[in-house]
Every structure is written in structure tokens, then in C-alpha cells.
């Protein structure tokens, strides 16, 4: 239930993707007033596959056990051990490295299925659709005014932009002319598709989809300047296929979008000299494809994630490529930290004057920035490094699977082994430190 006292803080969440929805549910569970603004007429997501790393699963449990229950209900699950398996997809089709993830771990499914299920938990009175933010103004009284494309204006004590890689809120915080306000092309693009499992198994058999012993393998086929990844989703109804291709050219579209029409023929050309098994996977793709450019925030990183009572989270703050499978998970970590800090700020704001309430809002976001910045910025660079490993572009590793395993393992474990409870405790301690420095 939302709090009713006017002395508590009210949070505006901008963006109804996974980070925004999880943040809203975290605030809702903790009794913090919020309104979620989404520019689309309903909660929408692409139907592509997504995996949630072990750290993300642990964070979902802390955000709200019901959110976690829904996750387990939607996710493709198994009772055995889960692995990442890397294959020489260019020459031999043999597994060259294998990493244990855990038991029933790194579960996934279709993005749209998760978002649809989670959004049903949100109080509908707290959601406003068709709301595209055009301006954010921090007023002298400490309130934040949000202007929308439809001409309406609303207010909040805190604004959290969860509006993705092309975040309007990030531009408003950092400035329209600041290079850090805009993502840059990684010189990688991808094709992705959901292939019916019966068709996939005709090509790959059960060993390269789901093992007979109940273990789940996510196979990645490596080679020069490209890689192909596949894993089952939607309770084994589909095989999620992702092709990532290095591109020496700059990205350009007339409309400035990160997507463009693509073709199966282009994918076939990129893998033309690869092992026949990989070419057979590519053959499973539909004739018409969407070409997704992979942008990130590496070249011009945001110097900070907040300004006064306005902050950014998820891809809006630290968009990375998909190669370590952790973008959504880091957004969920952000959401948990923010929900915990804003609960603490809201409780302290009860009965306080407006100036004190504004100070509490600022201090909560200072603490958020402090505990999240280094880890999330690390991910962006580590993801680029991982893709270079997969594309045999790392001169020290090349195509050597024995050298690949320790390099990729240390990056994955830095993601997976995050102590979620300690992270939250650290954020709350940092909040207290900031308050102490202010003399509150």
C-alpha cells in the first residue's frame, strides 16, 4: 500500500522497462509513494530472450518475495547444474571451455513474459501511460517538476530515470551538449530470433539444447570477428539464438535509431567460412530480421548518476552490451539499492520540514551514486573485453580455450558473487555517513 502522509517523499519513476517496473515494485513493497510514468500506452517489451544472472535472482528475493515467485513461475527452469560452454565454432565444433554457473541458475525467458507478469503486481493507480518526459526542473522549494510531451506537468520529491540507453533524463542531468549524454556504437551488431525447439533439435540434437541429465548448457560458438549463442527459453518451447558480428564501419540510419532492417543473407555471409554446425544454426533464422546495433556508454561515461533530486538507473546510467548477460541484473541491483535508500529517506522525512526532506532526498541519491558507480562502470568495460575474447580479438588469448576460461571466469564471478545483503547494508551505512557529514 502506498503511504498517504504528505510528509513522506513521493518518487517519480520514468520508464516502464524491467528496471523501472522492479524499482516501482520495490518501492511499493516498502510503502514508499511513487508514480510510474511510461511513454507507451501499455507496458511493452521486445519478445527476445533474456537471462538473469545469479546476483539478479538474489536481488529479486530481497526486493519482494512475490516478485521472485513470479520470476520463478515465468522462467525456464531445470533441476540440474547450469553451465556456460564455449565452442570453437570456426574449426572443430568442439567445446573448448566450460564454466559452472550453479544449480538451477541463470534462468531466463522472453523479456515480454517477465514484464507482463511483473507489471500485474503494480497498483494501477500508480501508473500513468502515454507520458513522455521532455523536461525536469528542480524548483526553489525542492520539488521537481516534470514536463511531458502532452503538455502536462507533474511534481515529485525525487525523479529516477529508468528510461533506457537513450535516456532523456540522462540528457537533462548531464546537458544536451555533453557527449556523456549519448551512447556510442561498439562496432558490433546482432541478430536475434526465437527458433521453435523442434526445429532447433533437428539441427543440434538434445545435447546442444538441454542435456538428458537435467543440466542446462548455454552454448556459445566462437570464431574470428563473430560469435553465436543459443539457450532454451519459454519452458523449452524455443531456442533463443543470438548472433553478434563485428563491424568496422560506423553506424548510420536516417532516423537515428539503433535498429535497421536486416536479412538472413547478411548473417549467412558473416558465418560463411564457419563450421557446418554453426552455419546450420544460422540457417534456422527467418528470412527477414531486425539488425540491432550494440551501443553502450563506454567511450563517454556519465561522471555521476544524480543531480540534486534527480537520478538515473539501469541502462540510462550504465548501458553495456549483452555479452556478459548482466544488463538487466545490474538494473535490478540499482532498483534494490534505490528502494532501500528511499525507504530510509521516507521514514526519516516523516514529520520533518520541507528543507530537511529535500536534504534527505539529495543524501539518499548521493549514497546511491557512491555505492553503485564503480561496479556498474566496471561492467561496461568488462563487457567490451568479453566480446573481444569471444571474437578472438584479444591478442594474449586468441583462440586458446585454456587461456579463455580464466579470463572470462573472473569477469563472470565478479558479477555473480556480489553479496546482495551486504550491498544494501553498505548503501544504508553510506546514507548515514552522508547525513552525518551534513550534521543531520
C-alpha positions as a Markdown table, in Angstrom:
| # | Residue | x | y | z |
|---|---|---|---|---|
| 1 | Unk | 0.0 | 0.0 | 0.0 |
| 2 | Unk | 1.2 | 3.5 | -0.8 |
| 3 | Unk | 1.9 | 5.9 | 2.1 |
| 4 | Unk | -0.7 | 8.7 | 2.4 |
| 5 | Unk | 1.2 | 11.2 | 4.7 |
| 6 | Unk | 2.2 | 14.3 | 2.8 |
| 7 | Unk | 5.4 | 14.5 | 4.9 |
| 8 | Unk | 6.8 | 11.4 | 3.2 |
| 9 | Unk | 8.6 | 11.5 | -0.1 |
| 10 | Unk | 7.0 | 10.9 | -3.4 |
| 11 | Unk | 9.1 | 9.3 | -6.2 |
| 12 | Unk | 8.6 | 9.6 | -9.9 |
| 13 | Unk | 9.9 | 6.6 | -11.8 |
| 14 | Unk | 10.4 | 7.4 | -15.5 |
| 15 | Unk | 10.3 | 4.4 | -17.7 |
| 16 | Unk | 8.4 | 1.1 | -17.5 |
| 17 | Unk | 11.0 | -1.4 | -18.6 |
| 18 | Unk | 12.5 | -4.0 | -16.3 |
| 19 | Unk | 14.5 | -1.6 | -14.1 |
| 20 | Unk | 11.5 | 0.8 | -13.8 |
| 21 | Unk | 9.0 | -1.9 | -13.0 |
| 22 | Unk | 11.3 | -3.6 | -10.4 |
| 23 | Unk | 12.0 | -0.2 | -8.8 |
| 24 | Unk | 8.3 | 0.5 | -8.6 |
| 25 | Unk | 7.6 | -2.9 | -7.0 |
| 26 | Unk | 10.5 | -2.4 | -4.6 |
| 27 | Unk | 9.1 | 1.0 | -3.5 |
| 28 | Unk | 5.6 | -0.4 | -3.3 |
| 29 | Unk | 6.7 | -3.3 | -1.1 |
| 30 | Unk | 8.4 | -0.7 | 1.2 |
| 31 | Unk | 5.4 | 1.6 | 1.4 |
| 32 | Unk | 7.1 | 4.5 | -0.5 |
| 33 | Unk | 4.8 | 6.7 | -2.5 |
| 34 | Unk | 5.6 | 6.6 | -6.3 |
| 35 | Unk | 4.2 | 7.2 | -9.7 |
| 36 | Unk | 5.5 | 5.3 | -12.7 |
| 37 | Unk | 5.4 | 7.2 | -16.0 |
| 38 | Unk | 5.7 | 5.2 | -19.2 |
| 39 | Unk | 5.6 | 6.9 | -22.7 |
| 40 | Unk | 4.0 | 3.8 | -24.4 |
| 41 | Unk | 0.2 | 3.2 | -24.0 |
| 42 | Unk | 1.0 | 0.0 | -22.1 |
| 43 | Unk | 3.9 | -2.0 | -20.7 |
| 44 | Unk | 5.7 | -3.2 | -23.7 |
| 45 | Unk | 8.9 | -5.2 | -24.3 |
| 46 | Unk | 10.5 | -7.0 | -27.2 |
| 47 | Unk | 10.0 | -10.7 | -27.3 |
| 48 | Unk | 13.7 | -11.6 | -27.4 |
| 49 | Unk | 15.2 | -13.9 | -24.8 |
| 50 | Unk | 16.9 | -12.7 | -21.6 |
| 51 | Unk | 18.8 | -14.4 | -18.9 |
| 52 | Unk | 19.0 | -13.3 | -15.2 |
| 53 | Unk | 22.4 | -13.9 | -13.5 |
| 54 | Unk | 22.6 | -15.4 | -10.0 |
| 55 | Unk | 23.1 | -12.0 | -8.4 |
| 56 | Unk | 20.0 | -10.7 | -10.0 |
| 57 | Unk | 18.0 | -13.6 | -8.7 |
| 58 | Unk | 19.2 | -13.0 | -5.2 |
| 59 | Unk | 18.3 | -9.3 | -5.5 |
| 60 | Unk | 14.8 | -10.2 | -6.6 |
| 61 | Unk | 14.2 | -12.2 | -3.4 |
| 62 | Unk | 15.2 | -9.1 | -1.3 |
| 63 | Unk | 13.1 | -6.7 | -3.4 |
| 64 | Unk | 9.9 | -8.7 | -2.8 |
| 65 | Unk | 9.4 | -12.5 | -2.3 |
| 66 | Unk | 6.3 | -12.2 | -4.6 |
| 67 | Unk | 8.4 | -10.6 | -7.4 |
| 68 | Unk | 10.8 | -13.6 | -7.0 |
| 69 | Unk | 7.9 | -16.1 | -7.0 |
| 70 | Unk | 6.6 | -14.6 | -10.3 |
| 71 | Unk | 10.1 | -14.8 | -11.7 |
| 72 | Unk | 10.4 | -18.5 | -10.9 |
| 73 | Unk | 7.0 | -19.1 | -12.4 |
| 74 | Unk | 7.9 | -17.5 | -15.7 |
| 75 | Unk | 11.5 | -18.6 | -16.1 |
| 76 | Unk | 12.7 | -21.7 | -17.9 |
| 77 | Unk | 13.9 | -23.9 | -15.0 |
| 78 | Unk | 15.7 | -27.2 | -14.6 |
| 79 | Unk | 16.8 | -29.3 | -11.7 |
| 80 | Unk | 20.4 | -29.8 | -12.7 |
| 81 | Unk | 23.6 | -27.9 | -13.0 |
| 82 | Unk | 23.8 | -24.9 | -15.3 |
| 83 | Unk | 26.9 | -24.2 | -17.5 |
| 84 | Unk | 28.3 | -21.9 | -20.0 |
| 85 | Unk | 30.0 | -23.8 | -22.7 |
| 86 | Unk | 32.3 | -22.2 | -25.3 |
| 87 | Unk | 32.8 | -24.0 | -28.6 |
| 88 | Unk | 35.3 | -23.5 | -31.4 |
| 89 | Unk | 32.6 | -22.6 | -33.9 |
| 90 | Unk | 35.0 | -21.9 | -36.7 |
| 91 | Unk | 37.1 | -25.0 | -37.0 |
| 92 | Unk | 36.1 | -28.0 | -34.9 |
| 93 | Unk | 32.7 | -27.6 | -33.3 |
| 94 | Unk | 34.3 | -28.9 | -30.1 |
| 95 | Unk | 33.8 | -27.4 | -26.6 |
| 96 | Unk | 37.0 | -25.6 | -25.6 |
| 97 | Unk | 35.9 | -24.2 | -22.2 |
| 98 | Unk | 33.1 | -24.8 | -19.7 |
| 99 | Unk | 32.1 | -22.8 | -16.7 |
| 100 | Unk | 29.7 | -24.0 | -13.9 |
| 101 | Unk | 27.1 | -21.3 | -13.1 |
| 102 | Unk | 25.3 | -23.3 | -10.4 |
| 103 | Unk | 22.2 | -25.4 | -9.8 |
| 104 | Unk | 19.1 | -24.1 | -11.5 |
| 105 | Unk | 20.9 | -20.8 | -12.1 |
| 106 | Unk | 21.0 | -18.0 | -14.7 |
| 107 | Unk | 17.4 | -18.6 | -15.7 |
| 108 | Unk | 15.7 | -16.8 | -18.5 |
| 109 | Unk | 12.8 | -16.5 | -20.9 |
| 110 | Unk | 11.2 | -13.9 | -23.0 |
| 111 | Unk | 11.6 | -10.3 | -21.9 |
| 112 | Unk | 7.9 | -9.6 | -22.6 |
| 113 | Unk | 6.7 | -12.5 | -20.5 |
| 114 | Unk | 8.6 | -11.3 | -17.4 |
| 115 | Unk | 7.5 | -7.7 | -17.8 |
| 116 | Unk | 3.9 | -8.7 | -18.4 |
| 117 | Unk | 3.8 | -10.9 | -15.3 |
| 118 | Unk | 5.6 | -8.4 | -13.0 |
| 119 | Unk | 3.5 | -5.4 | -14.2 |
| 120 | Unk | 0.4 | -7.1 | -12.9 |
| 121 | Unk | 1.7 | -6.6 | -9.4 |
| 122 | Unk | 1.8 | -2.8 | -9.7 |
| 123 | Unk | -1.1 | -0.8 | -8.3 |
| 124 | Unk | -2.7 | 0.6 | -11.5 |
| 125 | Unk | -3.5 | 3.9 | -9.7 |
| 126 | Unk | 0.3 | 4.4 | -9.5 |
| 127 | Unk | 0.9 | 4.2 | -13.3 |
| 128 | Unk | 0.4 | 6.8 | -16.0 |
| 129 | Unk | 0.8 | 5.7 | -19.6 |
| 130 | Unk | 1.4 | 7.9 | -22.6 |
| 131 | Unk | 3.8 | 10.1 | -20.6 |
| 132 | Unk | 7.0 | 11.1 | -22.4 |
| 133 | Unk | 9.2 | 13.3 | -20.3 |
| 134 | Unk | 10.5 | 16.5 | -22.0 |
| 135 | Unk | 11.8 | 18.5 | -19.1 |
| 136 | Unk | 12.8 | 18.1 | -15.5 |
| 137 | Unk | 13.0 | 21.3 | -13.3 |
| 138 | Unk | 14.3 | 21.4 | -9.8 |
| 139 | Unk | 12.3 | 24.2 | -8.1 |
| 140 | Unk | 13.4 | 26.5 | -5.4 |
| 141 | Unk | 11.1 | 24.8 | -2.9 |
| 142 | Unk | 12.9 | 21.5 | -3.5 |
| 143 | Unk | 10.2 | 19.8 | -5.5 |
| 144 | Unk | 10.9 | 18.5 | -9.0 |
| 145 | Unk | 8.5 | 19.4 | -11.9 |
| 146 | Unk | 8.3 | 17.0 | -14.8 |
| 147 | Unk | 7.1 | 18.3 | -18.1 |
| 148 | Unk | 5.6 | 15.9 | -20.6 |
| 149 | Unk | 5.1 | 15.9 | -24.4 |
| 150 | Unk | 1.3 | 16.1 | -24.0 |
| 151 | Unk | 1.7 | 19.5 | -22.2 |
| 152 | Unk | 1.0 | 18.3 | -18.7 |
| 153 | Unk | 3.2 | 19.0 | -15.7 |
| 154 | Unk | 3.5 | 16.9 | -12.6 |
| 155 | Unk | 5.7 | 17.0 | -9.5 |
| 156 | Unk | 7.7 | 14.7 | -7.2 |
| 157 | Unk | 10.3 | 14.9 | -4.5 |
| 158 | Unk | 12.6 | 12.6 | -6.4 |
| 159 | Unk | 12.9 | 11.6 | -10.0 |
| 160 | Unk | 14.5 | 8.3 | -11.1 |
| 161 | Unk | 15.1 | 7.9 | -14.8 |
| 162 | Unk | 14.9 | 4.3 | -15.9 |
| 163 | Unk | 14.3 | 5.3 | -19.5 |
| 164 | Unk | 17.0 | 3.2 | -21.2 |
| 165 | Unk | 20.1 | 3.8 | -23.2 |
| 166 | Unk | 18.7 | 6.8 | -25.0 |
| 167 | Unk | 17.6 | 8.3 | -21.7 |
| 168 | Unk | 16.0 | 11.7 | -21.8 |
| 169 | Unk | 16.6 | 12.1 | -18.1 |
| 170 | Unk | 20.3 | 11.5 | -18.5 |
| 171 | Unk | 20.5 | 14.3 | -21.1 |
| 172 | Unk | 18.6 | 16.6 | -18.7 |
| 173 | Unk | 21.1 | 15.8 | -15.9 |
| 174 | Unk | 24.3 | 16.0 | -17.9 |
| 175 | Unk | 23.3 | 18.5 | -20.5 |
| 176 | Unk | 22.3 | 18.3 | -24.2 |
| 177 | Unk | 25.8 | 19.1 | -25.4 |
| 178 | Unk | 27.6 | 16.7 | -23.1 |
| 179 | Unk | 29.0 | 13.7 | -25.1 |
| 180 | Unk | 28.2 | 11.6 | -22.0 |
| 181 | Unk | 24.5 | 12.2 | -22.7 |
| 182 | Unk | 24.6 | 9.9 | -25.7 |
| 183 | Unk | 25.6 | 6.3 | -26.3 |
| 184 | Unk | 28.3 | 5.3 | -28.8 |
| 185 | Unk | 28.5 | 2.4 | -31.3 |
| 186 | Unk | 30.6 | -0.6 | -30.2 |
| 187 | Unk | 31.2 | -1.6 | -33.8 |
| 188 | Unk | 29.2 | -4.7 | -33.1 |
| 189 | Unk | 25.7 | -5.6 | -34.2 |
| 190 | Unk | 23.5 | -8.6 | -33.6 |
| 191 | Unk | 20.6 | -10.6 | -35.0 |
| 192 | Unk | 18.4 | -12.4 | -32.6 |
| 193 | Unk | 15.5 | -14.8 | -33.0 |
| 194 | Unk | 13.4 | -17.4 | -31.2 |
| 195 | Unk | 13.5 | -20.6 | -33.1 |
| 196 | Unk | 10.9 | -23.4 | -32.4 |
| 197 | Unk | 12.6 | -26.0 | -30.3 |
| 198 | Unk | 11.6 | -28.9 | -32.6 |
| 199 | Unk | 13.4 | -27.2 | -35.5 |
| 200 | Unk | 16.4 | -26.5 | -33.4 |
| 201 | Unk | 16.8 | -30.1 | -32.2 |
| 202 | Unk | 16.6 | -31.3 | -35.7 |
| 203 | Unk | 19.9 | -29.4 | -36.3 |
| 204 | Unk | 21.6 | -29.5 | -32.8 |
| 205 | Unk | 20.1 | -32.6 | -31.1 |
| 206 | Unk | 19.3 | -32.6 | -27.4 |
| 207 | Unk | 23.0 | -32.4 | -26.3 |
| 208 | Unk | 23.3 | -28.8 | -27.6 |
| 209 | Unk | 19.9 | -27.7 | -26.3 |
| 210 | Unk | 19.0 | -29.5 | -22.9 |
| 211 | Unk | 21.1 | -32.3 | -21.6 |
| 212 | Unk | 19.5 | -35.6 | -20.7 |
| 213 | Unk | 20.7 | -35.4 | -17.1 |
| 214 | Unk | 18.7 | -32.2 | -16.4 |
| 215 | Unk | 21.6 | -29.9 | -16.8 |
| 216 | Unk | 21.3 | -26.8 | -18.9 |
| 217 | Unk | 24.0 | -25.6 | -21.2 |
| 218 | Unk | 24.2 | -22.2 | -22.8 |
| 219 | Unk | 26.4 | -22.8 | -25.8 |
| 220 | Unk | 28.5 | -20.0 | -27.4 |
| 221 | Unk | 30.2 | -20.7 | -30.7 |
| 222 | Unk | 33.4 | -18.6 | -31.0 |
| 223 | Unk | 35.4 | -17.5 | -34.1 |
| 224 | Unk | 37.0 | -14.6 | -35.8 |
| 225 | Unk | 35.1 | -11.4 | -35.5 |
| 226 | Unk | 31.8 | -13.0 | -34.5 |
| 227 | Unk | 30.0 | -15.4 | -32.1 |
| 228 | Unk | 26.8 | -17.2 | -31.9 |
| 229 | Unk | 25.0 | -18.0 | -28.6 |
| 230 | Unk | 21.9 | -20.2 | -28.0 |
| 231 | Unk | 19.9 | -21.4 | -25.0 |
| 232 | Unk | 16.3 | -22.6 | -24.4 |
| 233 | Unk | 13.6 | -20.3 | -23.2 |
| 234 | Unk | 9.8 | -20.3 | -22.6 |
| 235 | Unk | 9.9 | -23.7 | -20.9 |
| 236 | Unk | 11.8 | -25.3 | -23.8 |
| 237 | Unk | 9.4 | -24.1 | -26.4 |
| 238 | Unk | 12.0 | -22.0 | -28.2 |
| 239 | Unk | 15.7 | -21.8 | -28.6 |
| 240 | Unk | 17.0 | -18.2 | -28.2 |
| 241 | Unk | 19.6 | -17.6 | -30.9 |
| 242 | Unk | 21.9 | -14.5 | -30.8 |
| 243 | Unk | 24.4 | -13.7 | -33.5 |
| 244 | Unk | 27.0 | -11.0 | -32.8 |
| 245 | Unk | 29.1 | -9.7 | -35.6 |
| 246 | Unk | 32.0 | -7.2 | -35.6 |
| 247 | Unk | 31.5 | -4.3 | -37.9 |
| 248 | Unk | 34.4 | -2.0 | -39.0 |
| 249 | Unk | 32.0 | 0.7 | -40.2 |
| 250 | Unk | 30.2 | 3.5 | -38.3 |
| 251 | Unk | 26.5 | 3.0 | -37.6 |
| 252 | Unk | 24.2 | 5.3 | -39.5 |
| 253 | Unk | 20.4 | 5.3 | -40.1 |
| 254 | Unk | 18.3 | 8.1 | -41.5 |
| 255 | Unk | 16.1 | 8.1 | -38.4 |
| 256 | Unk | 18.9 | 7.8 | -35.9 |
| 257 | Unk | 17.6 | 4.5 | -34.5 |
| 258 | Unk | 19.8 | 1.7 | -33.2 |
| 259 | Unk | 17.9 | -0.8 | -35.3 |
| 260 | Unk | 17.6 | -1.3 | -39.1 |
| 261 | Unk | 16.1 | -3.9 | -41.4 |
| 262 | Unk | 18.4 | -6.9 | -41.8 |
| 263 | Unk | 18.5 | -10.1 | -43.8 |
| 264 | Unk | 19.3 | -13.7 | -43.2 |
| 265 | Unk | 21.7 | -13.4 | -46.2 |
| 266 | Unk | 23.8 | -10.9 | -44.3 |
| 267 | Unk | 24.1 | -13.4 | -41.4 |
| 268 | Unk | 24.9 | -16.2 | -43.7 |
| 269 | Unk | 27.8 | -14.1 | -45.2 |
| 270 | Unk | 29.2 | -13.3 | -41.8 |
| 271 | Unk | 29.4 | -17.1 | -40.9 |
| 272 | Unk | 30.1 | -18.4 | -44.4 |
| 273 | Unk | 33.5 | -19.9 | -43.5 |
| 274 | Unk | 32.5 | -21.3 | -40.2 |
| 275 | Unk | 31.9 | -24.9 | -39.2 |
| 276 | Unk | 28.8 | -26.5 | -40.9 |
| 277 | Unk | 27.0 | -26.9 | -37.5 |
| 278 | Unk | 27.2 | -23.1 | -36.9 |
| 279 | Unk | 26.0 | -22.5 | -40.5 |
| 280 | Unk | 23.1 | -24.8 | -39.8 |
| 281 | Unk | 22.1 | -22.7 | -36.7 |
| 282 | Unk | 22.2 | -19.6 | -38.9 |
| 283 | Unk | 20.0 | -21.3 | -41.4 |
| 284 | Unk | 17.3 | -21.6 | -38.8 |
| 285 | Unk | 16.8 | -17.9 | -38.7 |
| 286 | Unk | 13.8 | -16.3 | -40.6 |
| 287 | Unk | 14.4 | -14.6 | -43.9 |
| 288 | Unk | 13.6 | -11.1 | -42.6 |
| 289 | Unk | 15.5 | -10.0 | -39.5 |
| 290 | Unk | 16.0 | -6.9 | -37.4 |
| 291 | Unk | 19.6 | -5.7 | -37.2 |
| 292 | Unk | 20.4 | -4.4 | -33.7 |
| 293 | Unk | 23.3 | -2.2 | -33.3 |
| 294 | Unk | 25.1 | -2.6 | -30.0 |
| 295 | Unk | 25.6 | 0.7 | -28.3 |
| 296 | Unk | 27.0 | 1.4 | -24.8 |
| 297 | Unk | 28.2 | 4.2 | -22.6 |
| 298 | Unk | 31.9 | 3.3 | -22.6 |
| 299 | Unk | 33.5 | 6.0 | -24.6 |
| 300 | Unk | 31.9 | 8.9 | -22.8 |
| 301 | Unk | 30.8 | 7.6 | -19.4 |
| 302 | Unk | 28.4 | 9.5 | -17.2 |
| 303 | Unk | 30.6 | 11.2 | -14.5 |
| 304 | Unk | 27.8 | 10.8 | -11.9 |
| 305 | Unk | 24.3 | 9.3 | -11.7 |
| 306 | Unk | 22.5 | 12.0 | -9.9 |
| 307 | Unk | 22.0 | 15.8 | -9.7 |
| 308 | Unk | 20.1 | 17.1 | -6.7 |
| 309 | Unk | 16.9 | 15.1 | -6.5 |
| 310 | Unk | 17.2 | 13.5 | -10.0 |
| 311 | Unk | 19.0 | 10.3 | -10.7 |
| 312 | Unk | 19.3 | 7.6 | -13.4 |
| 313 | Unk | 19.4 | 3.9 | -13.1 |
| 314 | Unk | 19.8 | 0.8 | -15.3 |
| 315 | Unk | 20.7 | 1.3 | -18.9 |
| 316 | Unk | 20.1 | 5.0 | -18.5 |
| 317 | Unk | 23.1 | 5.2 | -16.2 |
| 318 | Unk | 25.4 | 2.4 | -17.4 |
| 319 | Unk | 24.2 | 0.7 | -20.6 |
| 320 | Unk | 26.6 | -2.2 | -21.6 |
| 321 | Unk | 26.5 | -4.7 | -24.4 |
| 322 | Unk | 24.8 | -8.1 | -23.8 |
| 323 | Unk | 27.9 | -10.2 | -23.8 |
| 324 | Unk | 28.1 | -10.9 | -20.1 |
| 325 | Unk | 24.3 | -11.2 | -19.7 |
| 326 | Unk | 24.1 | -8.7 | -16.8 |
| 327 | Unk | 22.4 | -5.5 | -18.0 |
| 328 | Unk | 19.1 | -6.4 | -16.5 |
| 329 | Unk | 20.7 | -7.8 | -13.4 |
| 330 | Unk | 22.6 | -4.6 | -12.7 |
| 331 | Unk | 19.4 | -2.6 | -13.2 |
| 332 | Unk | 17.7 | -4.9 | -10.7 |
| 333 | Unk | 20.6 | -4.3 | -8.3 |
| 334 | Unk | 20.2 | -0.5 | -8.8 |
| 335 | Unk | 16.4 | -0.8 | -8.1 |
| 336 | Unk | 17.1 | -2.7 | -4.8 |
| 337 | Unk | 19.6 | -0.1 | -3.6 |
| 338 | Unk | 17.3 | 2.8 | -4.5 |
| 339 | Unk | 14.2 | 1.2 | -3.0 |
| 340 | Unk | 16.1 | 0.6 | 0.3 |
| 341 | Unk | 17.6 | 4.1 | 0.4 |
| 342 | Unk | 14.3 | 5.8 | -0.5 |
| 343 | Unk | 12.5 | 3.8 | 2.2 |
| 344 | Unk | 15.0 | 5.0 | 4.7 |
| 345 | Unk | 14.8 | 8.6 | 3.5 |
| 346 | Unk | 11.0 | 8.5 | 3.5 |
| 347 | Unk | 10.9 | 7.2 | 7.1 |
| 348 | Unk | 13.3 | 10.0 | 8.2 |
| 349 | Unk | 11.3 | 12.6 | 6.3 |
| 350 | Unk | 8.1 | 11.9 | 8.4 |
| 351 | Unk | 7.3 | 15.0 | 10.4 |
| 352 | Unk | 10.3 | 17.0 | 9.0 |
| 353 | Unk | 10.1 | 20.4 | 7.3 |
| 354 | Unk | 10.5 | 20.8 | 3.6 |
| 355 | Unk | 14.2 | 21.7 | 3.7 |
| 356 | Unk | 15.1 | 18.7 | 5.7 |
| 357 | Unk | 13.0 | 16.5 | 3.4 |
| 358 | Unk | 14.9 | 17.9 | 0.3 |
| 359 | Unk | 18.2 | 17.3 | 2.0 |
| 360 | Unk | 17.2 | 13.7 | 2.7 |
| 361 | Unk | 16.4 | 13.2 | -0.9 |
| 362 | Unk | 19.7 | 14.6 | -2.0 |
| 363 | Unk | 21.6 | 12.5 | 0.5 |
| 364 | Unk | 19.9 | 9.3 | -0.5 |
| 365 | Unk | 20.9 | 9.8 | -4.1 |
| 366 | Unk | 24.5 | 10.7 | -3.1 |
| 367 | Unk | 24.7 | 7.4 | -1.3 |
| 368 | Unk | 23.2 | 5.5 | -4.3 |
| 369 | Unk | 25.8 | 7.0 | -6.6 |
| 370 | Unk | 28.6 | 6.2 | -4.2 |
| 371 | Unk | 27.8 | 2.5 | -3.8 |
| 372 | Unk | 26.7 | 1.8 | -7.4 |
| 373 | Unk | 29.1 | 3.9 | -9.6 |
| 374 | Unk | 32.3 | 1.8 | -9.6 |
| 375 | Unk | 30.7 | -1.6 | -10.0 |
| 376 | Unk | 28.4 | -0.5 | -12.8 |
| 377 | Unk | 31.1 | 1.4 | -14.7 |
| 378 | Unk | 33.3 | -1.7 | -14.5 |
| 379 | Unk | 30.7 | -3.8 | -16.2 |
| 380 | Unk | 30.7 | -1.6 | -19.3 |
| 381 | Unk | 34.4 | -2.1 | -19.9 |
| 382 | Unk | 34.4 | -5.8 | -18.9 |
| 383 | Unk | 31.6 | -6.4 | -21.4 |
| 384 | Unk | 33.7 | -5.0 | -24.2 |
| 385 | Unk | 36.6 | -7.1 | -23.1 |
| 386 | Unk | 34.4 | -10.2 | -23.1 |
| 387 | Unk | 33.3 | -9.7 | -26.6 |
| 388 | Unk | 36.9 | -9.2 | -27.8 |
| 389 | Unk | 37.6 | -12.6 | -26.2 |
| 390 | Unk | 34.7 | -14.2 | -28.0 |
| 391 | Unk | 35.7 | -12.8 | -31.3 |
| 392 | Unk | 39.3 | -13.9 | -31.0 |
| 393 | Unk | 40.4 | -10.3 | -30.9 |
| 394 | Unk | 42.4 | -10.5 | -27.6 |
| 395 | Unk | 46.0 | -10.9 | -28.7 |
| 396 | Unk | 47.0 | -12.6 | -25.5 |
| 397 | Unk | 44.3 | -15.2 | -25.7 |
| 398 | Unk | 43.3 | -15.6 | -29.3 |
| 399 | Unk | 41.5 | -18.9 | -29.9 |
| 400 | Unk | 43.1 | -20.7 | -27.0 |
| 401 | Unk | 40.3 | -22.1 | -24.8 |
| 402 | Unk | 42.6 | -22.8 | -21.9 |
| 403 | Unk | 43.5 | -19.1 | -21.8 |
| 404 | Unk | 39.9 | -18.1 | -22.4 |
| 405 | Unk | 38.5 | -19.8 | -19.3 |
| 406 | Unk | 40.3 | -17.9 | -16.5 |
| 407 | Unk | 39.9 | -14.6 | -18.3 |
| 408 | Unk | 36.1 | -15.0 | -18.8 |
| 409 | Unk | 35.6 | -16.7 | -15.4 |
| 410 | Unk | 37.0 | -13.8 | -13.3 |
| 411 | Unk | 34.6 | -11.4 | -15.1 |
| 412 | Unk | 31.5 | -13.6 | -14.6 |
| 413 | Unk | 32.3 | -14.2 | -10.9 |
| 414 | Unk | 32.8 | -10.6 | -10.2 |
| 415 | Unk | 29.2 | -10.2 | -11.4 |
| 416 | Unk | 27.7 | -13.3 | -9.9 |
| 417 | Unk | 29.3 | -13.3 | -6.5 |
| 418 | Unk | 28.0 | -9.9 | -5.4 |
| 419 | Unk | 26.8 | -10.1 | -1.8 |
| 420 | Unk | 23.3 | -8.6 | -2.1 |
| 421 | Unk | 22.6 | -8.2 | 1.6 |
| 422 | Unk | 26.0 | -6.6 | 2.2 |
| 423 | Unk | 25.4 | -4.2 | -0.8 |
| 424 | Unk | 22.1 | -3.0 | 0.8 |
| 425 | Unk | 23.7 | -2.7 | 4.2 |
| 426 | Unk | 26.6 | -0.7 | 2.7 |
| 427 | Unk | 24.2 | 1.6 | 1.0 |
| 428 | Unk | 22.3 | 2.4 | 4.2 |
| 429 | Unk | 25.6 | 2.9 | 6.1 |
| 430 | Unk | 26.7 | 5.3 | 3.3 |
| 431 | Unk | 23.4 | 7.2 | 3.7 |
| 432 | Unk | 24.1 | 7.6 | 7.4 |
| 433 | Unk | 27.6 | 8.8 | 6.7 |
| 434 | Unk | 26.3 | 11.4 | 4.3 |
| 435 | Unk | 23.7 | 12.5 | 6.8 |
| 436 | Unk | 26.5 | 12.7 | 9.4 |
| 437 | Unk | 28.6 | 14.9 | 7.2 |
| 438 | Unk | 25.6 | 17.2 | 6.8 |
| 439 | Unk | 25.1 | 17.2 | 10.6 |
| 440 | Unk | 21.6 | 15.8 | 10.3 |
